[in-house]
Amino acid sequence: MTVAGNIRGPGASPPAAVAATAPLVVIVEDDEGIREGLQDLLRSVGLDAIAFGSTADLLAASLPDRPGCLVLDVRLPGTSGLDLQAKLAAMGSRLPIIFMTGHGDIPMSVRAMKAGALDFLTKPFRDQDMLDAIAVAVERDKARRTESAGTAELARLAATLTAREAEVMQHVVQGLLNKQIAHALGISEITVKIHRGNVMRKMQAGSVADLVRKAEALKASEG
């Protein structure tokens, strides 16, 4: 799913000036009445929504890069909702998915949840149940984006380190003393102190504990 530009698809509300950080709920449902009902429901609580009648329509669209979630019917013409879930995952999409179906069964819901779906609602569902699920999904996507932005900033800071500073940082976060680092790298202790100071400054770390936390966050993002 391409994410670029504020381009709207079939069933979308008229273009309006919407903040880039405003949540967007993407609906894929082949029943026009349900599509419009969901959009009306979401607009009633101040949420922006865009709707598609098939997975093909969604995949052909360009969507704004904003926090939100995908409300997806399981049974759709062409590619099913479950197959779309797998396709989006393979494409690297991390948009939270809420499934809805009028034909749900246990194996289907288990497959959806194991593949990372946030919720699975059986039609007819209560409006409040859908709104609650969307609220959780949107908050989760916001948190993911904040974490991702923080990790990207850490990677940018780490890229400013020289090769030697990166080596010193690795030893510092392992808990080695300056003299131990000097011995391990075959350099003087005063040189270690200089590199260590540069590492703390470039990584914007207020303490060794802070540096360790940032190093662990970088490692987790690379893993």
Salt bridges, closest charged atoms under 4 A:
GLU29 OE1 - LYS123 NZ 2.78
ASP40 OD1 - ARG43 NH1 3.10
ASP48 OD2 - ARG8 NH2 3.04
ASP48 OD2 - ARG66 NH2 3.03
ASP65 OD1 - ARG145 NH1 2.98
ASP73 OD2 - LYS123 NZ 3.38
ASP83 OD1 - ARG111 NH2 3.27
ASP129 OD1 - ARG126 NH2 2.92
GLU139 OE2 - LYS142 NZ 3.69
ASP141 OD1 - ARG144 NH2 2.70
ASP141 OD2 - ARG145 NE 3.03
GLU153 OE2 - ARG156 NH2 2.72
GLU165 OE1 - LYS202 NZ 2.86
GLU167 OE1 - ARG164 NH1 2.88
ASP210 OD1 - ARG213 NH2 2.82
ASP210 OD2 - LYS214 NZ 3.84
